[in-house]
Amino acid sequence: MFARKPFAFLIVAGLLCSCATGTGNRAPARPDPVIVGHRGACGYRPEETIAAYELAIQLGADFIEPDLVPTRDGVLIARHENELSLTTDVAQTFPKRRTRKKIEGREIDGWFSEDFTLAEIKTLRAIERFPFRDHSYDGKFQVITFRELIELAQKRGKETGRVIGIYPEIKNPSYFASIGLPLEERLAAELDRAGYTSHDSPVIVQSMEPSSLRKLRSVTRVRLMQLTDANEERPYDFVLKGDPRTYGDLLAPAGLREIATYADGIGPWKRQIVPMQARTADADSPSGPLLKPTSLVQDAHSAGLFVHPYTFRREKRFLASEYDGDPIREYLQFYDLGVDGVFSDNADLAYQAREVWRKKAR
C-alpha cells in the first residue's frame, strides 16, 4: 500500500498555475478548487459526447468525467446509465430490442447497453436528457468509448499544454459483476494501456459502492473517490450483504476514517454540505431555503480526504432562492467552505467563480 497524501495533493503538478506556496512567513496558499466537467459540458451539449467533453476542456475544466457501462462485448462506453433511451435514439433505431430488467432492486423497462455490441452502439446518436435544455444538437454525436475519451484528454492536453485529468465513475458494479461483466479489471486495463499507473496520474476513479473501490485498490494505484447519495440511502453492495449502514453513516467521522483506508476522497451530494429544506412542488421555481452548513468538509479533511461535491448547474430550478438566480454565488459559497473541487454541468461558470474567489482570497 502506497502512502496516502493529504487532501491538498489533489491539484496535479502543473494542472493549475496558481498553486504556488506563499513566501516568507506567510502560510502556503490554499490550492484552487478543481473543476470537474460533469459528463462534459452537459449544460450546453448532449451529455457524455465528444462535443460535450471538448467544450468542457475549452471552458476551463481540469477533469472531464465519464460514467462507464459495458457493451455486450465488454467495451466500456460513456453513458450515465446502462438504460439508453433517455440519452440516445435507441428506441427508434432498435424498436424491437426493448426488454425489462431488475437492476439494484428496481424493475426497469428499456434498452440496455449490455444487450448491444459496440458496433451496434456506434449506430446510435446522442440526445439531450432534459427537456428544458438545448435540443438543437440531438442526433449529431455518437456514443463514445472510454478509450476514445482518454485519447481526447491526452490529445487536448498536448495541444493546450495543460494536464487534462479524467474522472471516471463505474456504474452499478455489483449488477454488472452478477451478469458476468465486472467493471474494475476492464477499467484498470484501460488505464494501464494509457499509462495511468500511479497515484500521481491525472485520474480519479469514483464509485457508489465501497466494495468496488476496495477491489479497484487491488488492481490500480490511481486515486479513488467514494461517491455518496442522500444520507438515508444505502450503497447497493451494503444492501446485498445485509449491512444496515447508510451513506449518512459513511459520512460521519468514523465512517470517513474507514473510507480513508481504501479511498482518497469523497464526492458528496452538495446538500450534505449545505442542507436545504424540501424544494417547492414547482420545478421551475428556485429551491430553498438553505440551512446551516454541516461540518462534513472539515471532518473529511481531518480524515485526510479531499471533498468534491456534486452537481452544480445554472438553471433556476437547481438554485436555492438565496442565490437570487446567480449560480456564481453558489460556487463561491462552496469554495469559501473549503471544498477541493466541484462537479459542474457548466465549467465556464465554475471557472468564472474560481477567478472571483481567487482574487478575493488574495
C-alpha positions in Angstrom: 0.0 0.0 0.0 1.4 3.3 -1.0 1.5 6.3 1.4 -1.7 8.4 1.4 -1.1 12.1 0.6 -3.1 14.9 2.4 -6.2 16.2 0.6 -4.3 19.1 -0.8 -2.5 16.7 -3.1 -5.4 16.8 -5.5 -4.0 19.6 -7.7 -1.9 17.6 -10.1 1.5 19.1 -10.6 1.3 21.6 -13.4 -2.5 21.4 -13.6 -3.2 24.8 -12.1 -0.6 27.6 -12.2 -1.9 29.3 -9.1 -0.8 26.6 -6.7 2.5 28.2 -5.6 3.2 28.3 -2.0 3.5 31.5 0.0 6.7 33.3 0.7 8.4 34.5 3.9 6.4 33.8 7.0 3.1 33.6 5.1 1.2 30.3 5.1 1.1 28.3 1.8 -1.7 29.4 -0.4 -4.7 27.1 -0.5 -4.9 25.2 -3.8 -7.6 26.3 -6.2 -10.6 24.1 -6.2 -10.5 21.8 -9.3 -13.3 21.9 -11.8 -14.8 18.6 -13.0 -16.7 18.8 -16.3 -19.6 16.7 -15.2 -20.5 14.4 -18.2 -18.5 17.0 -20.1 -20.1 20.4 -20.5 -23.5 18.8 -20.4 -25.3 22.1 -19.7 -24.6 23.0 -23.3 -24.2 19.8 -25.3 -25.7 16.3 -25.0 -24.0 14.6 -22.1 -21.1 12.2 -22.4 -20.3 13.1 -26.1 -17.1 14.1 -27.7 -18.6 17.6 -28.2 -19.5 17.9 -24.5 -16.0 16.9 -23.4 -14.2 19.1 -25.9 -16.3 22.1 -24.8 -15.7 21.4 -21.1 -12.0 21.5 -21.8 -12.3 24.7 -23.7 -14.4 26.2 -20.8 -11.7 25.5 -18.2 -12.4 22.1 -16.8 -9.4 20.4 -15.1 -11.0 17.0 -15.3 -13.6 15.5 -17.6 -16.0 13.0 -16.1 -17.5 9.9 -17.9 -19.8 7.4 -16.4 -18.9 3.9 -17.6 -21.1 1.0 -18.5 -20.2 -2.1 -20.7 -21.4 -3.3 -24.0 -22.3 -7.0 -24.6 -18.8 -7.5 -25.9 -17.2 -5.9 -22.8 -16.2 -2.5 -24.1 -16.6 0.4 -21.6 -18.7 3.3 -23.0 -19.6 6.7 -21.7 -23.2 6.7 -20.6 -24.8 7.8 -17.3 -26.7 4.6 -17.0 -27.0 1.3 -18.9 -30.6 2.1 -19.9 -30.0 4.0 -23.1 -33.4 5.5 -24.1 -33.1 8.8 -22.2 -29.9 9.8 -23.9 -29.9 8.1 -27.3 -32.2 7.3 -30.2 -32.0 3.6 -29.4 -35.9 3.3 -29.2 -36.1 4.4 -32.8 -33.1 2.5 -34.1 -33.8 -0.8 -32.3 -37.5 -0.7 -31.5 -37.7 -4.5 -31.0 -34.9 -4.7 -28.5 -36.9 -3.3 -25.6 -36.8 -5.5 -22.5 -37.4 -5.5 -18.8 -34.7 -6.0 -16.1 -34.3 -5.8 -12.4 -31.3 -3.6 -11.5 -30.4 -2.8 -7.9 -33.9 -3.9 -6.8 -35.8 -1.8 -9.4 -37.8 -3.1 -12.3 -36.8 -1.1 -15.4 -38.2 -1.2 -18.9 -35.8 -0.1 -21.7 -32.8 -0.8 -23.9 -29.7 -1.8 -22.1 -26.0 -1.3 -23.0 -25.1 -4.9 -22.1 -27.5 -6.2 -24.8 -25.8 -4.4 -27.6 -22.3 -4.9 -29.2 -20.1 -1.9 -29.6 -20.8 -2.0 -33.4 -24.5 -1.6 -32.7 -23.9 1.1 -30.1 -21.9 3.1 -32.6 -25.0 3.3 -34.8 -26.8 5.3 -32.1 -26.9 9.1 -31.8 -27.0 11.0 -28.5 -29.9 13.2 -27.5 -30.3 15.8 -24.7 -31.7 14.3 -21.5 -33.5 17.3 -20.0 -36.5 18.8 -21.9 -35.6 22.3 -20.7 -32.1 22.3 -22.2 -31.0 22.9 -25.8 -32.0 20.1 -28.2 -30.5 21.5 -31.4 -27.6 19.1 -31.1 -29.8 15.9 -30.9 -28.8 13.2 -33.3 -25.4 14.7 -34.2 -23.0 12.8 -31.9 -22.1 9.1 -31.4 -21.7 7.3 -28.1 -18.0 7.3 -27.3 -15.8 4.6 -25.6 -13.7 5.2 -22.6 -10.6 4.7 -24.7 -11.8 7.4 -27.1 -12.3 9.8 -24.1 -8.8 9.0 -22.8 -7.3 9.7 -26.2 -9.2 13.0 -26.4 -7.9 14.1 -22.9 -4.3 13.3 -23.9 -4.5 14.9 -27.3 -6.0 18.1 -25.9 -3.5 18.1 -23.1 -0.7 18.1 -25.6 -2.3 20.8 -27.8 -3.1 23.2 -24.8 0.0 22.5 -22.6 -2.4 21.6 -19.8 -2.9 18.4 -17.9 -6.5 17.3 -18.6 -7.5 14.8 -16.0 -10.1 12.1 -16.3 -12.6 11.2 -13.6 -14.5 8.0 -14.5 -17.3 6.6 -12.5 -18.1 2.9 -12.7 -21.8 2.4 -12.6 -23.8 -0.4 -10.9 -20.7 -2.6 -10.3 -22.5 -5.3 -8.3 -25.1 -5.7 -11.0 -22.6 -5.9 -13.8 -20.5 -8.4 -11.9 -23.6 -10.5 -11.4 -24.1 -10.8 -15.2 -20.5 -11.7 -16.0 -19.3 -8.2 -17.0 -17.3 -6.9 -14.0 -16.0 -3.4 -14.5 -13.0 -3.0 -12.3 -10.5 -5.1 -14.2 -11.7 -3.6 -17.5 -11.2 -0.1 -16.2 -7.8 -0.8 -14.8 -6.7 -2.4 -18.1 -7.7 0.7 -20.0 -5.8 3.0 -17.5 -2.7 0.8 -17.7 -2.8 0.9 -21.5 -3.0 4.7 -21.4 0.0 5.0 -19.0 -2.1 5.9 -15.9 -0.4 3.6 -13.4 0.4 5.7 -10.3 -1.1 7.7 -7.6 0.1 10.9 -9.3 -1.6 10.1 -12.6 -4.2 12.7 -13.6 -7.0 10.2 -12.8 -9.6 9.8 -10.1 -12.0 6.8 -10.2 -15.3 7.0 -8.4 -18.0 4.6 -7.3 -21.0 4.5 -5.1 -20.1 1.0 -3.8 -17.3 0.7 -1.2 -16.6 -3.0 -2.2 -15.9 -1.9 -5.8 -13.4 0.7 -4.6 -11.7 -1.9 -2.4 -11.4 -4.1 -5.4 -10.1 -1.3 -7.5 -7.5 -0.6 -4.9 -6.1 -4.1 -5.5 -5.8 -3.6 -9.3 -4.8 0.0 -9.8 -2.7 2.6 -8.0 -4.6 5.7 -9.2 -6.7 7.8 -6.8 -10.1 6.7 -5.8 -13.2 8.6 -4.6 -16.2 7.4 -2.6 -19.4 8.8 -4.1 -22.4 9.2 -1.8 -26.1 9.5 -2.2 -28.6 11.1 0.2 -27.9 10.3 3.9 -30.8 7.8 4.2 -29.8 5.8 1.1 -27.5 2.7 1.3 -24.8 1.6 -1.0 -26.2 -1.3 -3.0 -23.4 -3.6 -2.1 -24.4 -3.0 1.6 -27.9 -4.0 0.7 -26.7 -7.2 -0.9 -24.6 -8.0 2.2 -27.3 -7.0 4.7 -25.1 -4.2 6.0 -27.6 -1.7 7.6 -25.3 1.3 7.3 -26.3 4.3 5.1 -24.4 6.9 3.2 -25.0 9.2 6.2 -23.2 6.7 8.4 -20.3 6.7 6.0 -20.1 10.5 6.2 -19.9 10.5 10.0 -16.4 10.9 11.4 -15.9 7.1 12.0 -17.2 6.3 8.5 -14.8 8.9 7.0 -11.9 7.3 8.7 -13.0 3.9 7.2 -13.3 5.5 3.7 -9.7 6.7 4.1 -8.5 3.1 4.4 -9.5 2.4 0.7 -10.1 5.8 -1.0 -8.5 9.3 -1.2 -11.6 11.5 -1.2 -15.4 11.7 -1.1 -17.9 13.0 -3.6 -20.9 14.0 -1.5 -24.2 15.4 -2.7 -23.9 19.1 -2.2 -26.9 19.1 0.2 -24.8 17.0 2.6 -22.6 20.1 2.9 -25.2 22.8 2.7 -28.6 21.3 3.6 -31.8 22.8 2.3 -35.4 22.5 3.2 -37.6 20.4 0.9 -37.9 22.0 -2.5 -41.1 23.6 -3.8 -43.5 21.4 -5.9 -43.0 23.9 -8.8 -40.0 22.5 -10.6 -39.4 25.9 -12.3 -39.1 27.8 -9.1 -35.9 28.1 -7.0 -35.3 25.7 -4.2 -34.7 26.6 -0.6 -34.3 28.0 1.9 -30.8 26.8 2.8 -29.8 25.6 6.3 -26.6 26.0 8.3 -23.6 24.2 6.6 -22.6 20.9 8.2 -19.1 20.0 9.4 -18.6 17.5 6.6 -15.8 19.4 4.8 -13.8 19.8 7.9 -14.5 16.2 9.1 -13.3 14.8 5.7 -10.2 16.9 5.7 -9.4 15.7 9.3 -9.6 12.1 7.9 -7.2 13.0 5.1 -9.8 13.0 2.4 -10.5 15.6 -0.3 -14.1 16.8 -1.0 -15.6 17.1 -4.4 -19.4 17.8 -4.1 -21.9 17.4 -7.0 -23.8 18.7 -9.1 -23.6 22.4 -9.8 -26.0 23.7 -12.5 -27.0 27.1 -13.7 -30.8 26.7 -14.2 -33.1 28.5 -11.7 -34.8 25.2 -10.7 -31.4 23.9 -9.4 -30.5 27.0 -7.4 -31.6 27.9 -3.9 -33.6 31.1 -3.5 -30.8 32.7 -1.6 -28.6 32.8 -4.7 -31.2 35.0 -6.4 -30.8 33.2 -9.7 -27.0 33.7 -9.8 -25.1 30.4 -9.9 -21.8 32.2 -9.2 -23.0 32.8 -5.7 -23.4 29.1 -5.1 -19.9 28.2 -6.3 -18.5 31.0 -4.1 -20.3 29.7 -1.0 -18.8 26.2 -1.5 -15.3 27.5 -2.4 -15.4 29.5 0.8 -16.5 26.4 2.8 -13.2 24.7 1.7 -14.3 22.2 -0.9 -11.4 20.9 -3.0 -13.3 20.8 -6.3 -16.8 20.7 -7.8 -18.7 18.7 -10.4 -20.3 21.2 -12.8 -22.5 21.0 -15.8 -21.2 24.4 -16.8 -17.4 24.5 -16.4 -17.3 28.2 -17.6 -19.3 29.3 -14.6 -17.2 27.2 -12.2 -14.1 28.8 -13.7 -15.5 32.3 -13.5 -16.4 31.8 -9.9 -13.0 30.5 -9.2 -11.4 33.6 -10.6 -13.6 35.8 -8.4 -12.8 33.6 -5.4 -9.1 33.7 -6.2 -9.0 37.5 -6.3 -11.0 37.7 -3.1 -8.7 35.2 -1.3 -5.5 37.2 -2.0 
